[in-house]
Amino acid sequence: MSRLQPRPRPLTLSALPLRQVLLVSRPALWINTLGVAVTGLWLSGQLWNMSAAWLTLLLYLTLPFNLLIYGLNDCADLDEDARSARKGGWQGARLAAGEAAPLLWLILGLNLPFLLVLGWWLPPAASGVLLLSAGLFAGYSLRPLRFKARPFLDGLSNVAYALPLLIPALMVGAAVPWLAFAALCAYAVGKHAFDAVQDIPADVGAGTRTVATRLGASGTALYALGWFALAGALVWALSPLSSAAVCLVCGGMALALRRRPTPRQAARFYPLSIVSPWIVGAVSGVQLVYLLAK
């Protein structure tokens, strides 16, 4: 009689299956960190910089940094995520209670070595900006700050997404792209508000106060539209075509939500919200290729 073969164990990273780790880190959103840093490299005139420090930074801004951003959020939001129908798939993980502790250790184990190496390797200003970004993301999710549960501060703290834009210029002593940074800050605040509308029922059920629960779906759509308009206006001086992309894609989403202001409508637009950086980035990339080919 043949013995039953044991089922193969899933590939793991620490005590968590690798699939769950990847779901927590939300690879579809890595462009929000990695793409911003590459854009900063382009704006600083160092697009082909292949230094070891730069490549290490790029590697850090993939799985480790995004695991910090979303892993801490998932650990802090177990109640909200349990009520959210969109969690448990490509839009983010739904953690079991026993997964929070090993995830926290994994976040620490992946992030601390990178931060120590980059802190030693990068100029003080560049490493300070990186630490500030990581600190804001931690403060968004964790108490006592927990910006996520502080209406308006929740979105304003999302300027952390724009901070990696500054690092390449600070690394090489180039002019800091302040106008592009301001535009990206405005975009990040608007996008956070827009994306928060779909979570209103889950946040209300968990007692979490956000900009969306404070303003309601209609008010938040208008609030996001204002930030998107500001982002488009700021980026106009750099690229009218990129400005038009921001206004049409992001402004169009906000206007559509304003016409039908419900969490369900916001959820329908969430896939477009996720790919909006890819669309705006593609428009900017076409211009870059054109300029390089001239």
N, C-alpha and C positions, 0 to 999 in steps of 0.2 A: 504494500500500500504506500503510495507516494505521499510525502509530507506536503502540507500546504506551504507555499512559498510566502514569506512575509512581504507585506506591501513595502515598496521603496519609500523611505522617508523623504519628505520634500526638502529641497535645498534650503539651507538655513543660513542666516547671518545673525550671530549671537543666538538667542533663544527664540527668535521669530523667523517664520518662513520668509524666504527672499521675496516671494510675491507680495506678502503683506508689507514688507519694508518698502518695496517700490510703490505700492499703493499709497502708503503714508507720504512718501516724498513727492507724489504727483508729477511724474515726468513730463506731462503735457504743459506744466507751468515752469519748467526749468528755464525756459527762454526769458522769463521775467528777471532772472539773476544773471544767467550766462550771456544772454543777448544784450543786456544792458552794459555789461563789462566790455563786450566786444565792440559795441557802439562807442564806448568811451575810448577804446584803443584807436578806432577809426578817427574820431574827432581830435585825438591828440597827435595824429600823424604817425602812429606807430602800428599800423594795421598788420605789418608783416613781422612784428616783434615776436620772436620765438625763444625768448629768454627762459631759463629754468624757473625763475620766480613767477613770470607771467603764466607759464603752462601749469605751474602748481596752483596758482590762484584760479585758473579756469577749471581745473579738476575739482577744487574745493567748492566752487559755485554750482556743481552738479548735485550729486546725491548727498554729500555731507551737509551742505548749507541748507538745502531744501528740506532735508530731514529735520534740521533744527527748526525751520520756519513752521512746517506743517505737523511735525511730530509733537512738538510742545503744544501746539494748538489742539491736536487730537487728544492728548493726555488731559488737557484742561477742560475739554468740551465733551466729555463722555455722555453727559445728560442730553445736551443739545443734539449730538450725533445720533443718539439712540432714537430721537424723534424725527430725524431727517431722512426722508425717503431717498435722497440722492447719494447718501454715503454708503460705502460698501462696494464701490466699483471704481471706474476711472476718475470720478469726481472726488475721490478721497476715501480713505479707509474708515471702517467702523471698528474700533478697538473693543476687544473683550477686556473685562476688568483686570484679568491677570496679565495682560500684555503691556500695560502702562509702565510698570517698573522696568522690565527688560528693555523697553523702547527708550526710556530715559537714559539708561546706562549706555545703550548703543549710540544715542545722540552725543553723549559726552565723549565716548570712546572714539568716535569718528571726527568730531569737531575740535576737541582740545589739541590733538597733535598738529592739525593744520594751522590752527590759530597761533600756536607757539612757533611753528616754523615760519609762517608768514610774518608774524610779529617781529621775528629776528631778521628776516630777509628784506622786508619792505622798508622804505623810508618811514619815519615816525608818523608823518601826516597820513600816508596811505594806510598804514596799519591801524591808525586811530579811526579813520573813516570805516574800515572794515569792522572793527570792534563796535563802533557806534551802530552800524547796521544790524549786526548780530544782537546787540543789546536791545534795540528797539523791537526786534522781532520777538525776543524773549519776553520783554515787557508787555507786548501785545497780548500774550497768552497767560503769563504767570502772575500770580499775586506776589507782592501787594499792588503792583502797578495795574496789571490786567487792563490795558487800554481797550481791549475788545468790549468790555462792559462799561465803557465811558463814552457816551455819545459825543461825536465829533472828534474827540481824541482818538477814537478807534481808526477813523480814516486818516487823520493827520499823521498818525504814527506810521502809516504806510509809505511815507516818504523814504522809509528804509529801503524800498525797492529801487529808488533812484540813486542811492549813495554809491553803489559800485561804478556808476558812470564816471565818478570823479577819480577813482583809483589810478587808472592808467596815466592821466596827466600828472598826478602827484608822484607817480613812480619815476617819471622821466624828467620832471621839472618843466613840463609844457604848460601852456595857458589853460587854465581850468575852464571848461565849457559851461559857464554859469547859466546862460540862456537855455541851453538844452536841458540842463539839470532842473531849472525851474519848470520848464514845460513837462518834464517827466514826473516831477512831484505833483503837479496839477492833475495829470493823467492818472497817477496812482491813487490819489484821493477820490477822484470821480469814479474810477473803476471799483474801488472798495465799496463805495456807497451803492453803486448799481448792483453789484453781486450780492450785497447784504439783503436786498429786498426779498429774494427767494427764500431766505432763512427766517423771515419774520415769524411764521407760525412756530417753528422749532425754538427760536429764541424767546418768544413770549411764553411758550410752555415751560421753558427752563428758567424763566425769570431773568434772562439776560437782556440788559438794556443796550441797544445799539443806535447808531444814527438812523437806521431804517425803522426800528420800533418807535423812535422818538418822532420822526417826521411822517411816518406812514409811507405807503408805496408811492403815492402821487407826489408828495413833497420830496421824497428821496430822489425820484426821477428828475425833478426840477433841479435839485441840489447837484446831482451828478452832471446834468447838462451844463450847469454853470462852470463846473471844473473842466469839463471836456472843451467847452468854448474857450476858456482861458488857456488850456494847453495848446489848442489850435492856433490861437492868436500869438502865443509866445514862439511857437515853432515856425511861424510864417516867415520871419526874417531869415531863418536858416534854410527853409525849403517850402515854398508854397505848395508843392505837390504833396509833401508829407503832411502839411497842415490840412489840406483838403481831405486826405485819407482819414485823419483823426476826426475831423468834423463830420464827414459822411458816415463813417462806420460807427464811431462811438457816440457822436451826437445823434445819429439816426436811431441807435438802440434806445437812448434815453428818451427821445421824442416818442418812439413807439410805446415805450413803457408808460409815458405820461398819458398817452391816449387811452391805454387800457391798464391802469395801475393795480395790478394784482401780483402776488408772489408767483402764481402759476405762470403768468406772462413773463416775469423776470427769469423763471427757470427755463422757459422756451428759448430765451435769448442767451442763456449762459454759454452754450457751445460757441456762439459767435463772440461773446465776450472773451472766451479763452483764446480764440484764434485771432482776435483783434491785434495783439502785438505782432503776430506773424504777418498779418496783412500790411500794417504800417511799416514793419521792418522790410517786407518785400518791396514796397514802393520806394523806400529809402535805398535799398540795395540796388535796385535798377538804376537809380541815379548815380550811385557810387560806381557801378560798372561802366556807365556812360562816361563819367569823369575820368576814370582810369584809362579808358580806351581812346580818349581824345589825344 
